[in-house]
Amino acid sequence: MKLKSFFKRLILTEEKIVQVFSPINGEILVYEDLFGKYSMRIGGVSQSGGLVVDIWKKAIEEIRNLKLEIRNCLILGLGCGNSAGLVSQKWPSAKITGVEIDPVVIEVGEKYFGLRSIKNLTIVIGDALIPTSYKLIPTNFDLVLIDLYLGQNFPKQAESEKFISDLKDILNKEGIVVFNRFNWGQYRNQARDFEQKLKHHFAKVWSKKTVSNLLLFCQ
């Protein structure tokens, strides 16, 4: 690391090292901190690395406490693979299917986040909003993780009756779905309203707060 870069990261805690443009997500930025750890931001919001890792760690801890056997996992909104890596660590034999709409995000994940090194991960580049359309996935998932933000926008289609019904169709009877939602400012009421909506579709719905987000667990 160059001396100038070192002091820049020491003062600012991180340095922007990559700036690319995606037709889907727009500007994508990658930052590196003083310890060589990366984070990716889209629309001014962290989408991989940093706080995102902490959010999914909390989700995985909650799922482990349920003593579920995770053999097949689906991730809608794979991003750079933070959640996939954590699933692989906790359940090494689990088969993981990760769906990501943006090829540029996949490229960033491969270069800076070790995406391709995640064990038993199948990457599907496609629209995660149509969960019954992928030929590679089984219809008996034990775990579905959903992180579908494009920048700061959570698609309305992901709150639709059709989408929720499709999720239930590919979920095991004992399986669990986890939604990651923003829980600050204008997004707080949106997250809580969505939680109430989910209660009309699943027998059991509960939430866990993180520093900035709300995790919604559905069974």
mmCIF file of the C-alpha atoms, coordinates in Angstrom:
data_MODEL
# 
_entry.id   MODEL 
# 
loop_
_atom_site.group_PDB 
_atom_site.id 
_atom_site.type_symbol 
_atom_site.label_atom_id 
_atom_site.label_alt_id 
_atom_site.label_comp_id 
_atom_site.label_asym_id 
_atom_site.label_entity_id 
_atom_site.label_seq_id 
_atom_site.pdbx_PDB_ins_code 
_atom_site.Cartn_x 
_atom_site.Cartn_y 
_atom_site.Cartn_z 
_atom_site.occupancy 
_atom_site.B_iso_or_equiv 
_atom_site.pdbx_formal_charge 
_atom_site.auth_seq_id 
_atom_site.auth_comp_id 
_atom_site.auth_asym_id 
_atom_site.auth_atom_id 
_atom_site.pdbx_PDB_model_num 
ATOM 1   C CA . MET A 1 1   ? 0.000   0.000   0.000   1.00 0.00 ? 1   MET A CA 1 
ATOM 2   C CA . LYS A 1 2   ? 1.355   3.415   -0.940  1.00 0.00 ? 2   LYS A CA 1 
ATOM 3   C CA . LEU A 1 3   ? 2.076   5.787   1.960   1.00 0.00 ? 3   LEU A CA 1 
ATOM 4   C CA . LYS A 1 4   ? -0.392  8.390   0.658   1.00 0.00 ? 4   LYS A CA 1 
ATOM 5   C CA . SER A 1 5   ? -3.118  5.771   0.384   1.00 0.00 ? 5   SER A CA 1 
ATOM 6   C CA . PHE A 1 6   ? -2.334  4.479   3.877   1.00 0.00 ? 6   PHE A CA 1 
ATOM 7   C CA . PHE A 1 7   ? -2.733  7.902   5.503   1.00 0.00 ? 7   PHE A CA 1 
ATOM 8   C CA . LYS A 1 8   ? -5.879  8.575   3.499   1.00 0.00 ? 8   LYS A CA 1 
ATOM 9   C CA . ARG A 1 9   ? -7.481  5.410   4.852   1.00 0.00 ? 9   ARG A CA 1 
ATOM 10  C CA . LEU A 1 10  ? -6.174  6.148   8.334   1.00 0.00 ? 10  LEU A CA 1 
ATOM 11  C CA . ILE A 1 11  ? -7.892  9.537   8.361   1.00 0.00 ? 11  ILE A CA 1 
ATOM 12  C CA . LEU A 1 12  ? -11.046 8.668   6.409   1.00 0.00 ? 12  LEU A CA 1 
ATOM 13  C CA . THR A 1 13  ? -11.152 4.995   7.577   1.00 0.00 ? 13  THR A CA 1 
ATOM 14  C CA . GLU A 1 14  ? -11.562 3.905   3.941   1.00 0.00 ? 14  GLU A CA 1 
ATOM 15  C CA . GLU A 1 15  ? -10.639 4.789   0.370   1.00 0.00 ? 15  GLU A CA 1 
ATOM 16  C CA . LYS A 1 16  ? -12.604 4.518   -2.859  1.00 0.00 ? 16  LYS A CA 1 
ATOM 17  C CA . ILE A 1 17  ? -10.719 2.140   -5.151  1.00 0.00 ? 17  ILE A CA 1 
ATOM 18  C CA . VAL A 1 18  ? -13.253 1.303   -7.878  1.00 0.00 ? 18  VAL A CA 1 
ATOM 19  C CA . GLN A 1 19  ? -15.948 3.276   -9.666  1.00 0.00 ? 19  GLN A CA 1 
ATOM 20  C CA . VAL A 1 20  ? -17.916 1.482   -12.385 1.00 0.00 ? 20  VAL A CA 1 
ATOM 21  C CA . PHE A 1 21  ? -21.248 2.037   -14.114 1.00 0.00 ? 21  PHE A CA 1 
ATOM 22  C CA . SER A 1 22  ? -24.006 -0.528  -14.498 1.00 0.00 ? 22  SER A CA 1 
ATOM 23  C CA . PRO A 1 23  ? -27.008 -0.127  -16.826 1.00 0.00 ? 23  PRO A CA 1 
ATOM 24  C CA . ILE A 1 24  ? -29.114 -1.683  -14.058 1.00 0.00 ? 24  ILE A CA 1 
ATOM 25  C CA . ASN A 1 25  ? -27.773 -0.155  -10.839 1.00 0.00 ? 25  ASN A CA 1 
ATOM 26  C CA . GLY A 1 26  ? -26.028 2.951   -12.122 1.00 0.00 ? 26  GLY A CA 1 
ATOM 27  C CA . GLU A 1 27  ? -22.850 3.968   -10.289 1.00 0.00 ? 27  GLU A CA 1 
ATOM 28  C CA . ILE A 1 28  ? -21.201 1.203   -8.261  1.00 0.00 ? 28  ILE A CA 1 
ATOM 29  C CA . LEU A 1 29  ? -18.415 2.100   -5.826  1.00 0.00 ? 29  LEU A CA 1 
ATOM 30  C CA . VAL A 1 30  ? -15.982 -0.188  -4.033  1.00 0.00 ? 30  VAL A CA 1 
ATOM 31  C CA . TYR A 1 31  ? -14.141 1.002   -0.923  1.00 0.00 ? 31  TYR A CA 1 
ATOM 32  C CA . GLU A 1 32  ? -11.204 -0.529  0.927   1.00 0.00 ? 32  GLU A CA 1 
ATOM 33  C CA . ASP A 1 33  ? -10.572 0.119   4.613   1.00 0.00 ? 33  ASP A CA 1 
ATOM 34  C CA . LEU A 1 34  ? -7.294  0.239   6.520   1.00 0.00 ? 34  LEU A CA 1 
ATOM 35  C CA . PHE A 1 35  ? -7.421  -3.520  7.110   1.00 0.00 ? 35  PHE A CA 1 
ATOM 36  C CA . GLY A 1 36  ? -7.904  -4.406  3.457   1.00 0.00 ? 36  GLY A CA 1 
ATOM 37  C CA . LYS A 1 37  ? -11.617 -5.206  3.739   1.00 0.00 ? 37  LYS A CA 1 
ATOM 38  C CA . TYR A 1 38  ? -13.926 -4.181  0.918   1.00 0.00 ? 38  TYR A CA 1 
ATOM 39  C CA . SER A 1 39  ? -17.427 -2.741  0.802   1.00 0.00 ? 39  SER A CA 1 
ATOM 40  C CA . MET A 1 40  ? -19.649 -1.998  -2.185  1.00 0.00 ? 40  MET A CA 1 
ATOM 41  C CA . ARG A 1 41  ? -22.090 0.910   -2.346  1.00 0.00 ? 41  ARG A CA 1 
ATOM 42  C CA . ILE A 1 42  ? -24.926 1.587   -4.732  1.00 0.00 ? 42  ILE A CA 1 
ATOM 43  C CA . GLY A 1 43  ? -27.084 4.692   -4.495  1.00 0.00 ? 43  GLY A CA 1 
ATOM 44  C CA . GLY A 1 44  ? -25.169 5.786   -1.396  1.00 0.00 ? 44  GLY A CA 1 
ATOM 45  C CA . VAL A 1 45  ? -26.064 2.586   0.486   1.00 0.00 ? 45  VAL A CA 1 
ATOM 46  C CA . SER A 1 46  ? -23.788 -0.318  1.427   1.00 0.00 ? 46  SER A CA 1 
ATOM 47  C CA . GLN A 1 47  ? -24.837 -3.416  -0.521  1.00 0.00 ? 47  GLN A CA 1 
ATOM 48  C CA . SER A 1 48  ? -21.925 -5.724  0.340   1.00 0.00 ? 48  SER A CA 1 
ATOM 49  C CA . GLY A 1 49  ? -19.260 -5.807  3.038   1.00 0.00 ? 49  GLY A CA 1 
ATOM 50  C CA . GLY A 1 50  ? -19.244 -3.808  6.267   1.00 0.00 ? 50  GLY A CA 1 
ATOM 51  C CA . LEU A 1 51  ? -22.669 -3.523  7.904   1.00 0.00 ? 51  LEU A CA 1 
ATOM 52  C CA . VAL A 1 52  ? -24.194 -5.916  5.373   1.00 0.00 ? 52  VAL A CA 1 
ATOM 53  C CA . VAL A 1 53  ? -22.081 -8.759  6.748   1.00 0.00 ? 53  VAL A CA 1 
ATOM 54  C CA . ASP A 1 54  ? -23.218 -7.935  10.293  1.00 0.00 ? 54  ASP A CA 1 
ATOM 55  C CA . ILE A 1 55  ? -26.872 -7.934  9.203   1.00 0.00 ? 55  ILE A CA 1 
ATOM 56  C CA . TRP A 1 56  ? -26.670 -11.395 7.684   1.00 0.00 ? 56  TRP A CA 1 
ATOM 57  C CA . LYS A 1 57  ? -24.628 -12.739 10.588  1.00 0.00 ? 57  LYS A CA 1 
ATOM 58  C CA . LYS A 1 58  ? -27.547 -11.847 12.846  1.00 0.00 ? 58  LYS A CA 1 
ATOM 59  C CA . ALA A 1 59  ? -29.973 -13.569 10.483  1.00 0.00 ? 59  ALA A CA 1 
ATOM 60  C CA . ILE A 1 60  ? -27.883 -16.744 10.308  1.00 0.00 ? 60  ILE A CA 1 
ATOM 61  C CA . GLU A 1 61  ? -27.526 -16.801 14.105  1.00 0.00 ? 61  GLU A CA 1 
ATOM 62  C CA . GLU A 1 62  ? -31.314 -16.610 14.474  1.00 0.00 ? 62  GLU A CA 1 
ATOM 63  C CA . ILE A 1 63  ? -31.814 -19.451 11.990  1.00 0.00 ? 63  ILE A CA 1 
ATOM 64  C CA . ARG A 1 64  ? -29.233 -21.637 13.715  1.00 0.00 ? 64  ARG A CA 1 
ATOM 65  C CA . ASN A 1 65  ? -31.075 -21.179 17.000  1.00 0.00 ? 65  ASN A CA 1 
ATOM 66  C CA . LEU A 1 66  ? -34.101 -22.824 15.364  1.00 0.00 ? 66  LEU A CA 1 
ATOM 67  C CA . LYS A 1 67  ? -32.059 -26.032 14.870  1.00 0.00 ? 67  LYS A CA 1 
ATOM 68  C CA . LEU A 1 68  ? -33.155 -26.346 11.239  1.00 0.00 ? 68  LEU A CA 1 
ATOM 69  C CA . GLU A 1 69  ? -31.329 -28.600 8.809   1.00 0.00 ? 69  GLU A CA 1 
ATOM 70  C CA . ILE A 1 70  ? -30.385 -26.437 5.825   1.00 0.00 ? 70  ILE A CA 1 
ATOM 71  C CA . ARG A 1 71  ? -29.769 -28.538 2.715   1.00 0.00 ? 71  ARG A CA 1 
ATOM 72  C CA . ASN A 1 72  ? -31.019 -26.213 -0.039  1.00 0.00 ? 72  ASN A CA 1 
ATOM 73  C CA . CYS A 1 73  ? -30.806 -22.428 0.164   1.00 0.00 ? 73  CYS A CA 1 
ATOM 74  C CA . LEU A 1 74  ? -32.045 -19.820 -2.299  1.00 0.00 ? 74  LEU A CA 1 
ATOM 75  C CA . ILE A 1 75  ? -30.756 -16.249 -2.224  1.00 0.00 ? 75  ILE A CA 1 
ATOM 76  C CA . LEU A 1 76  ? -32.741 -13.656 -4.156  1.00 0.00 ? 76  LEU A CA 1 
ATOM 77  C CA . GLY A 1 77  ? -30.447 -10.676 -4.585  1.00 0.00 ? 77  GLY A CA 1 
ATOM 78  C CA . LEU A 1 78  ? -27.075 -12.409 -4.289  1.00 0.00 ? 78  LEU A CA 1 
ATOM 79  C CA . GLY A 1 79  ? -25.037 -9.219  -4.565  1.00 0.00 ? 79  GLY A CA 1 
ATOM 80  C CA . CYS A 1 80  ? -21.378 -9.918  -3.893  1.00 0.00 ? 80  CYS A CA 1 
ATOM 81  C CA . GLY A 1 81  ? -22.171 -13.037 -1.884  1.00 0.00 ? 81  GLY A CA 1 
ATOM 82  C CA . ASN A 1 82  ? -21.978 -11.997 1.780   1.00 0.00 ? 82  ASN A CA 1 
ATOM 83  C CA . SER A 1 83  ? -25.033 -14.014 2.792   1.00 0.00 ? 83  SER A CA 1 
ATOM 84  C CA . ALA A 1 84  ? -24.010 -16.979 0.626   1.00 0.00 ? 84  ALA A CA 1 
ATOM 85  C CA . GLY A 1 85  ? -20.595 -17.099 2.277   1.00 0.00 ? 85  GLY A CA 1 
ATOM 86  C CA . LEU A 1 86  ? -22.148 -17.145 5.743   1.00 0.00 ? 86  LEU A CA 1 
ATOM 87  C CA . VAL A 1 87  ? -24.587 -19.920 4.795   1.00 0.00 ? 87  VAL A CA 1 
ATOM 88  C CA . SER A 1 88  ? -21.710 -21.954 3.380   1.00 0.00 ? 88  SER A CA 1 
ATOM 89  C CA . GLN A 1 89  ? -19.709 -21.516 6.588   1.00 0.00 ? 89  GLN A CA 1 
ATOM 90  C CA . LYS A 1 90  ? -22.555 -22.578 8.888   1.00 0.00 ? 90  LYS A CA 1 
ATOM 91  C CA . TRP A 1 91  ? -23.920 -25.390 6.688   1.00 0.00 ? 91  TRP A CA 1 
ATOM 92  C CA . PRO A 1 92  ? -20.970 -26.599 4.554   1.00 0.00 ? 92  PRO A CA 1 
ATOM 93  C CA . SER A 1 93  ? -22.989 -29.276 2.761   1.00 0.00 ? 93  SER A CA 1 
ATOM 94  C CA . ALA A 1 94  ? -25.855 -26.961 1.804   1.00 0.00 ? 94  ALA A CA 1 
ATOM 95  C CA . LYS A 1 95  ? -26.485 -26.357 -1.881  1.00 0.00 ? 95  LYS A CA 1 
ATOM 96  C CA . ILE A 1 96  ? -26.909 -22.641 -2.526  1.00 0.00 ? 96  ILE A CA 1 
ATOM 97  C CA . THR A 1 97  ? -28.573 -20.982 -5.516  1.00 0.00 ? 97  THR A CA 1 
ATOM 98  C CA . GLY A 1 98  ? -27.920 -17.251 -5.749  1.00 0.00 ? 98  GLY A CA 1 
ATOM 99  C CA . VAL A 1 99  ? -29.900 -15.068 -8.152  1.00 0.00 ? 99  VAL A CA 1 
ATOM 100 C CA . GLU A 1 100 ? -28.551 -11.652 -9.137  1.00 0.00 ? 100 GLU A CA 1 
ATOM 101 C CA . ILE A 1 101 ? -29.900 -9.443  -11.904 1.00 0.00 ? 101 ILE A CA 1 
ATOM 102 C CA . ASP A 1 102 ? -26.770 -7.323  -12.415 1.00 0.00 ? 102 ASP A CA 1 
ATOM 103 C CA . PRO A 1 103 ? -23.739 -8.937  -14.132 1.00 0.00 ? 103 PRO A CA 1 
ATOM 104 C CA . VAL A 1 104 ? -21.565 -5.988  -13.086 1.00 0.00 ? 104 VAL A CA 1 
ATOM 105 C CA . VAL A 1 105 ? -22.280 -6.731  -9.414  1.00 0.00 ? 105 VAL A CA 1 
ATOM 106 C CA . ILE A 1 106 ? -21.279 -10.359 -10.035 1.00 0.00 ? 106 ILE A CA 1 
ATOM 107 C CA . GLU A 1 107 ? -17.991 -9.179  -11.576 1.00 0.00 ? 107 GLU A CA 1 
ATOM 108 C CA . VAL A 1 108 ? -17.297 -6.969  -8.559  1.00 0.00 ? 108 VAL A CA 1 
ATOM 109 C CA . GLY A 1 109 ? -18.133 -9.876  -6.256  1.00 0.00 ? 109 GLY A CA 1 
ATOM 110 C CA . GLU A 1 110 ? -15.739 -12.173 -8.071  1.00 0.00 ? 110 GLU A CA 1 
ATOM 111 C CA . LYS A 1 111 ? -12.875 -9.672  -8.040  1.00 0.00 ? 111 LYS A CA 1 
ATOM 112 C CA . TYR A 1 112 ? -13.129 -8.255  -4.514  1.00 0.00 ? 112 TYR A CA 1 
ATOM 113 C CA . PHE A 1 113 ? -15.373 -10.508 -2.396  1.00 0.00 ? 113 PHE A CA 1 
ATOM 114 C CA . GLY A 1 114 ? -14.339 -14.054 -3.335  1.00 0.00 ? 114 GLY A CA 1 
ATOM 115 C CA . LEU A 1 115 ? -17.741 -14.852 -4.818  1.00 0.00 ? 115 LEU A CA 1 
ATOM 116 C CA . ARG A 1 116 ? -16.548 -17.748 -6.965  1.00 0.00 ? 116 ARG A CA 1 
ATOM 117 C CA . SER A 1 117 ? -14.778 -19.401 -4.035  1.00 0.00 ? 117 SER A CA 1 
ATOM 118 C CA . ILE A 1 118 ? -18.006 -20.025 -2.087  1.00 0.00 ? 118 ILE A CA 1 
ATOM 119 C CA . LYS A 1 119 ? -18.605 -23.754 -1.805  1.00 0.00 ? 119 LYS A CA 1 
ATOM 120 C CA . ASN A 1 120 ? -21.678 -25.307 -3.478  1.00 0.00 ? 120 ASN A CA 1 
ATOM 121 C CA . LEU A 1 121 ? -22.865 -21.969 -4.879  1.00 0.00 ? 121 LEU A CA 1 
ATOM 122 C CA . THR A 1 122 ? -24.675 -21.857 -8.224  1.00 0.00 ? 122 THR A CA 1 
ATOM 123 C CA . ILE A 1 123 ? -24.970 -18.326 -9.606  1.00 0.00 ? 123 ILE A CA 1 
ATOM 124 C CA . VAL A 1 124 ? -27.985 -17.440 -11.746 1.00 0.00 ? 124 VAL A CA 1 
ATOM 125 C CA . ILE A 1 125 ? -27.963 -14.100 -13.553 1.00 0.00 ? 125 ILE A CA 1 
ATOM 126 C CA . GLY A 1 126 ? -31.634 -13.251 -13.861 1.00 0.00 ? 126 GLY A CA 1 
ATOM 127 C CA . ASP A 1 127 ? -34.631 -11.483 -12.387 1.00 0.00 ? 127 ASP A CA 1 
ATOM 128 C CA . ALA A 1 128 ? -35.058 -12.605 -8.785  1.00 0.00 ? 128 ALA A CA 1 
ATOM 129 C CA . LEU A 1 129 ? -38.635 -11.298 -8.793  1.00 0.00 ? 129 LEU A CA 1 
ATOM 130 C CA . ILE A 1 130 ? -39.785 -14.429 -10.644 1.00 0.00 ? 130 ILE A CA 1 
ATOM 131 C CA . PRO A 1 131 ? -38.734 -17.162 -8.179  1.00 0.00 ? 131 PRO A CA 1 
ATOM 132 C CA . THR A 1 132 ? -40.537 -20.020 -9.967  1.00 0.00 ? 132 THR A CA 1 
ATOM 133 C CA . SER A 1 133 ? -38.830 -19.449 -13.320 1.00 0.00 ? 133 SER A CA 1 
ATOM 134 C CA . TYR A 1 134 ? -35.317 -20.783 -12.666 1.00 0.00 ? 134 TYR A CA 1 
ATOM 135 C CA . LYS A 1 135 ? -34.600 -24.184 -14.158 1.00 0.00 ? 135 LYS A CA 1 
ATOM 136 C CA . LEU A 1 136 ? -31.701 -24.826 -11.775 1.00 0.00 ? 136 LEU A CA 1 
ATOM 137 C CA . ILE A 1 137 ? -33.594 -24.633 -8.505  1.00 0.00 ? 137 ILE A CA 1 
ATOM 138 C CA . PRO A 1 138 ? -35.505 -27.353 -6.645  1.00 0.00 ? 138 PRO A CA 1 
ATOM 139 C CA . THR A 1 139 ? -38.953 -26.748 -5.194  1.00 0.00 ? 139 THR A CA 1 
ATOM 140 C CA . ASN A 1 140 ? -38.027 -27.718 -1.672  1.00 0.00 ? 140 ASN A CA 1 
ATOM 141 C CA . PHE A 1 141 ? -35.897 -24.965 -0.218  1.00 0.00 ? 141 PHE A CA 1 
ATOM 142 C CA . ASP A 1 142 ? -35.167 -25.023 3.488   1.00 0.00 ? 142 ASP A CA 1 
ATOM 143 C CA . LEU A 1 143 ? -34.043 -21.386 3.495   1.00 0.00 ? 143 LEU A CA 1 
ATOM 144 C CA . VAL A 1 144 ? -34.772 -18.390 1.258   1.00 0.00 ? 144 VAL A CA 1 
ATOM 145 C CA . LEU A 1 145 ? -32.913 -15.113 1.845   1.00 0.00 ? 145 LEU A CA 1 
ATOM 146 C CA . ILE A 1 146 ? -34.274 -11.997 0.164   1.00 0.00 ? 146 ILE A CA 1 
ATOM 147 C CA . ASP A 1 147 ? -32.253 -8.806  -0.331  1.00 0.00 ? 147 ASP A CA 1 
ATOM 148 C CA . LEU A 1 148 ? -33.700 -7.134  -3.406  1.00 0.00 ? 148 LEU A CA 1 
ATOM 149 C CA . TYR A 1 149 ? -32.812 -3.464  -3.052  1.00 0.00 ? 149 TYR A CA 1 
ATOM 150 C CA . LEU A 1 150 ? -31.714 -1.559  -6.124  1.00 0.00 ? 150 LEU A CA 1 
ATOM 151 C CA . GLY A 1 151 ? -29.896 1.268   -4.393  1.00 0.00 ? 151 GLY A CA 1 
ATOM 152 C CA . GLN A 1 152 ? -32.437 2.498   -1.838  1.00 0.00 ? 152 GLN A CA 1 
ATOM 153 C CA . ASN A 1 153 ? -35.479 1.104   -3.653  1.00 0.00 ? 153 ASN A CA 1 
ATOM 154 C CA . PHE A 1 154 ? -37.247 -2.106  -2.634  1.00 0.00 ? 154 PHE A CA 1 
ATOM 155 C CA . PRO A 1 155 ? -39.355 -3.257  -5.614  1.00 0.00 ? 155 PRO A CA 1 
ATOM 156 C CA . LYS A 1 156 ? -43.110 -3.229  -5.093  1.00 0.00 ? 156 LYS A CA 1 
ATOM 157 C CA . GLN A 1 157 ? -43.344 -6.506  -6.985  1.00 0.00 ? 157 GLN A CA 1 
ATOM 158 C CA . ALA A 1 158 ? -41.454 -8.159  -4.124  1.00 0.00 ? 158 ALA A CA 1 
ATOM 159 C CA . GLU A 1 159 ? -44.355 -7.210  -1.833  1.00 0.00 ? 159 GLU A CA 1 
ATOM 160 C CA . SER A 1 160 ? -47.051 -8.530  -4.161  1.00 0.00 ? 160 SER A CA 1 
ATOM 161 C CA . GLU A 1 161 ? -49.437 -11.386 -3.414  1.00 0.00 ? 161 GLU A CA 1 
ATOM 162 C CA . LYS A 1 162 ? -48.041 -13.270 -6.433  1.00 0.00 ? 162 LYS A CA 1 
ATOM 163 C CA . PHE A 1 163 ? -44.428 -13.022 -5.282  1.00 0.00 ? 163 PHE A CA 1 
ATOM 164 C CA . ILE A 1 164 ? -45.222 -14.141 -1.743  1.00 0.00 ? 164 ILE A CA 1 
ATOM 165 C CA . SER A 1 165 ? -47.333 -17.015 -3.083  1.00 0.00 ? 165 SER A CA 1 
ATOM 166 C CA . ASP A 1 166 ? -44.486 -18.106 -5.373  1.00 0.00 ? 166 ASP A CA 1 
ATOM 167 C CA . LEU A 1 167 ? -42.119 -18.120 -2.403  1.00 0.00 ? 167 LEU A CA 1 
ATOM 168 C CA . LYS A 1 168 ? -44.405 -20.415 -0.461  1.00 0.00 ? 168 LYS A CA 1 
ATOM 169 C CA . ASP A 1 169 ? -44.566 -22.769 -3.457  1.00 0.00 ? 169 ASP A CA 1 
ATOM 170 C CA . ILE A 1 170 ? -40.799 -23.355 -3.423  1.00 0.00 ? 170 ILE A CA 1 
ATOM 171 C CA . LEU A 1 171 ? -40.428 -23.576 0.359   1.00 0.00 ? 171 LEU A CA 1 
ATOM 172 C CA . ASN A 1 172 ? -40.304 -26.744 2.447   1.00 0.00 ? 172 ASN A CA 1 
ATOM 173 C CA . LYS A 1 173 ? -43.032 -27.155 5.055   1.00 0.00 ? 173 LYS A CA 1 
ATOM 174 C CA . GLU A 1 174 ? -40.439 -26.518 7.761   1.00 0.00 ? 174 GLU A CA 1 
ATOM 175 C CA . GLY A 1 175 ? -38.558 -23.946 5.677   1.00 0.00 ? 175 GLY A CA 1 
ATOM 176 C CA . ILE A 1 176 ? -37.973 -20.295 6.495   1.00 0.00 ? 176 ILE A CA 1 
ATOM 177 C CA . VAL A 1 177 ? -37.933 -17.074 4.458   1.00 0.00 ? 177 VAL A CA 1 
ATOM 178 C CA . VAL A 1 178 ? -35.936 -14.027 5.578   1.00 0.00 ? 178 VAL A CA 1 
ATOM 179 C CA . PHE A 1 179 ? -36.519 -10.534 4.169   1.00 0.00 ? 179 PHE A CA 1 
ATOM 180 C CA . ASN A 1 180 ? -33.933 -7.798  4.716   1.00 0.00 ? 180 ASN A CA 1 
ATOM 181 C CA . ARG A 1 181 ? -35.551 -4.341  4.885   1.00 0.00 ? 181 ARG A CA 1 
ATOM 182 C CA . PHE A 1 182 ? -34.296 -0.849  5.679   1.00 0.00 ? 182 PHE A CA 1 
ATOM 183 C CA . ASN A 1 183 ? -35.501 0.372   9.069   1.00 0.00 ? 183 ASN A CA 1 
ATOM 184 C CA . TRP A 1 184 ? -34.622 4.040   9.228   1.00 0.00 ? 184 TRP A CA 1 
ATOM 185 C CA . GLY A 1 185 ? -36.310 7.323   8.297   1.00 0.00 ? 185 GLY A CA 1 
ATOM 186 C CA . GLN A 1 186 ? -39.020 6.960   5.687   1.00 0.00 ? 186 GLN A CA 1 
ATOM 187 C CA . TYR A 1 187 ? -38.381 3.208   5.391   1.00 0.00 ? 187 TYR A CA 1 
ATOM 188 C CA . ARG A 1 188 ? -39.329 2.329   8.972   1.00 0.00 ? 188 ARG A CA 1 
ATOM 189 C CA . ASN A 1 189 ? -43.087 2.412   8.394   1.00 0.00 ? 189 ASN A CA 1 
ATOM 190 C CA . GLN A 1 190 ? -42.703 0.570   5.083   1.00 0.00 ? 190 GLN A CA 1 
ATOM 191 C CA . ALA A 1 191 ? -40.885 -2.274  6.825   1.00 0.00 ? 191 ALA A CA 1 
ATOM 192 C CA . ARG A 1 192 ? -43.487 -2.527  9.586   1.00 0.00 ? 192 ARG A CA 1 
ATOM 193 C CA . ASP A 1 193 ? -46.378 -2.434  7.117   1.00 0.00 ? 193 ASP A CA 1 
ATOM 194 C CA . PHE A 1 194 ? -44.763 -5.227  5.145   1.00 0.00 ? 194 PHE A CA 1 
ATOM 195 C CA . GLU A 1 195 ? -44.312 -7.259  8.318   1.00 0.00 ? 195 GLU A CA 1 
ATOM 196 C CA . GLN A 1 196 ? -48.054 -7.023  8.955   1.00 0.00 ? 196 GLN A CA 1 
ATOM 197 C CA . LYS A 1 197 ? -48.780 -8.087  5.380   1.00 0.00 ? 197 LYS A CA 1 
ATOM 198 C CA . LEU A 1 198 ? -46.578 -11.168 5.734   1.00 0.00 ? 198 LEU A CA 1 
ATOM 199 C CA . LYS A 1 199 ? -48.580 -12.249 8.774   1.00 0.00 ? 199 LYS A CA 1 
ATOM 200 C CA . HIS A 1 200 ? -51.543 -12.860 6.464   1.00 0.00 ? 200 HIS A CA 1 
ATOM 201 C CA . HIS A 1 201 ? -49.508 -15.372 4.450   1.00 0.00 ? 201 HIS A CA 1 
ATOM 202 C CA . PHE A 1 202 ? -47.308 -17.244 6.925   1.00 0.00 ? 202 PHE A CA 1 
ATOM 203 C CA . ALA A 1 203 ? -48.230 -19.080 10.112  1.00 0.00 ? 203 ALA A CA 1 
ATOM 204 C CA . LYS A 1 204 ? -45.374 -17.451 11.996  1.00 0.00 ? 204 LYS A CA 1 
ATOM 205 C CA . VAL A 1 205 ? -43.697 -14.077 11.373  1.00 0.00 ? 205 VAL A CA 1 
ATOM 206 C CA . TRP A 1 206 ? -41.229 -12.312 13.653  1.00 0.00 ? 206 TRP A CA 1 
ATOM 207 C CA . SER A 1 207 ? -38.570 -9.623  13.331  1.00 0.00 ? 207 SER A CA 1 
ATOM 208 C CA . LYS A 1 208 ? -35.089 -8.782  14.555  1.00 0.00 ? 208 LYS A CA 1 
ATOM 209 C CA . LYS A 1 209 ? -33.559 -5.314  14.470  1.00 0.00 ? 209 LYS A CA 1 
ATOM 210 C CA . THR A 1 210 ? -30.011 -4.517  13.409  1.00 0.00 ? 210 THR A CA 1 
ATOM 211 C CA . VAL A 1 211 ? -28.323 -1.118  13.553  1.00 0.00 ? 211 VAL A CA 1 
ATOM 212 C CA . SER A 1 212 ? -30.066 0.073   10.388  1.00 0.00 ? 212 SER A CA 1 
ATOM 213 C CA . ASN A 1 213 ? -32.267 -2.750  9.104   1.00 0.00 ? 213 ASN A CA 1 
ATOM 214 C CA . LEU A 1 214 ? -35.162 -5.001  10.030  1.00 0.00 ? 214 LEU A CA 1 
ATOM 215 C CA . LEU A 1 215 ? -34.938 -8.743  9.398   1.00 0.00 ? 215 LEU A CA 1 
ATOM 216 C CA . LEU A 1 216 ? -38.321 -10.395 8.846   1.00 0.00 ? 216 LEU A CA 1 
ATOM 217 C CA . PHE A 1 217 ? -38.478 -14.157 9.467   1.00 0.00 ? 217 PHE A CA 1 
ATOM 218 C CA . CYS A 1 218 ? -41.391 -16.146 8.012   1.00 0.00 ? 218 CYS A CA 1 
ATOM 219 C CA . GLN A 1 219 ? -42.399 -19.785 8.468   1.00 0.00 ? 219 GLN A CA 1 
# 
